[in-house]
């Protein structure tokens, strides 16, 4: 089956956030063989956050990861407000992807490096 991008459903989000959603979200997923392998979205919170989750099956599709990233950039352009992201220290490509998206590194935190996308 060909991987496909679609809007995330509540059930998709609950899979990644079983203890409750971090806020109102707008998100996309990539389905691979009927299972969600990639999730990317924006959390409407204070401050706003850009999030992503890539399961092992999704790592085989870097072009689809970038396609979702470009859609997130478009959403952030529409929002025109600062958006924060946290680079997963366990994911070696996280920082490079955030920088390619236009995020700027702010500082390190115990959970990873904090990045900011300015909605100027």
C-alpha positions in Angstrom: 0.0 0.0 0.0 1.3 3.5 -0.9 1.8 5.8 2.1 -0.7 8.7 2.2 -1.0 12.0 4.0 -4.3 13.0 5.6 -5.7 15.2 8.3 -5.3 13.6 11.8 -8.4 12.3 13.5 -8.9 12.4 17.2 -8.2 8.7 17.5 -4.8 9.3 15.8 -3.9 12.0 18.3 -5.0 9.8 21.3 -2.6 7.1 20.1 0.3 9.5 20.6 -1.2 11.2 23.7 -2.9 8.4 25.7 -2.9 10.5 28.9 -4.7 13.4 27.2 -4.1 15.9 24.4 -1.7 18.8 25.1 -4.3 21.2 23.8 -6.3 22.0 20.7 -4.3 20.6 17.7 -4.3 20.9 13.9 -2.3 17.9 12.6 -1.5 15.7 9.7 -0.6 12.0 9.6 1.1 9.7 7.2 -0.5 6.3 7.0 1.7 3.3 6.0 -0.2 0.0 5.3 -3.2 1.4 7.2 -1.2 2.4 10.3 -0.2 5.9 11.3 3.6 6.2 11.1 4.1 10.0 11.2 2.3 12.8 13.0 3.0 16.4 12.6 1.0 19.4 13.8 0.5 22.6 15.7 -0.7 22.8 19.3 -2.8 25.9 20.0 -1.5 26.6 23.5 0.4 29.4 25.3 3.0 29.3 23.9 2.1 27.7 20.6 4.0 24.5 19.8 5.0 22.6 16.7 5.0 18.8 17.4 6.0 15.7 15.5 6.2 12.0 16.1 7.9 9.6 13.7 7.5 5.9 14.4 10.2 3.5 13.0 8.0 2.7 9.9 7.8 6.4 9.1 11.6 6.9 9.0 11.7 5.2 5.6 9.8 8.2 4.2 12.0 11.4 4.6 10.2 13.1 1.6 6.8 12.7 3.3 8.3 14.0 6.5 9.4 17.1 4.6 6.0 17.4 2.9 4.3 17.6 6.3 7.0 20.0 7.5 6.2 22.3 4.5 2.5 22.2 5.4 3.3 23.1 9.0 5.4 26.0 7.8 2.4 27.2 5.8 0.2 27.0 8.9 2.7 28.9 10.9 2.8 31.6 8.3 -0.9 31.9 8.6 -0.8 32.1 12.4 1.9 34.8 12.4 2.8 34.2 16.0 5.8 32.7 17.7 5.8 28.9 17.7 8.1 26.7 19.9 9.5 23.3 19.2 11.6 20.8 21.1 14.3 18.8 19.3 14.3 15.2 20.5 17.8 14.4 21.7 17.2 10.8 20.6 16.5 11.8 17.0 19.8 12.8 15.2 18.0 14.7 12.4 15.6 16.7 14.6 17.7 19.8 14.9 18.6 19.9 11.2 14.9 19.6 10.2 13.8 22.4 12.6 16.5 24.7 11.3 15.5 23.9 7.7 11.9 24.8 8.6 13.1 28.2 9.8 13.3 27.6 13.6 16.1 29.2 15.5 17.8 27.5 18.5 17.1 29.3 21.8 18.7 27.1 24.5 19.2 23.6 25.9 16.7 22.1 28.3 16.7 18.8 30.1 14.2 17.5 27.5 16.2 18.7 24.5 17.0 21.8 22.6 14.3 24.5 22.4 13.7 26.2 19.1 11.6 29.2 18.1 9.8 30.1 14.9 9.0 33.8 14.8 5.8 34.8 13.2 7.0 38.1 12.0 
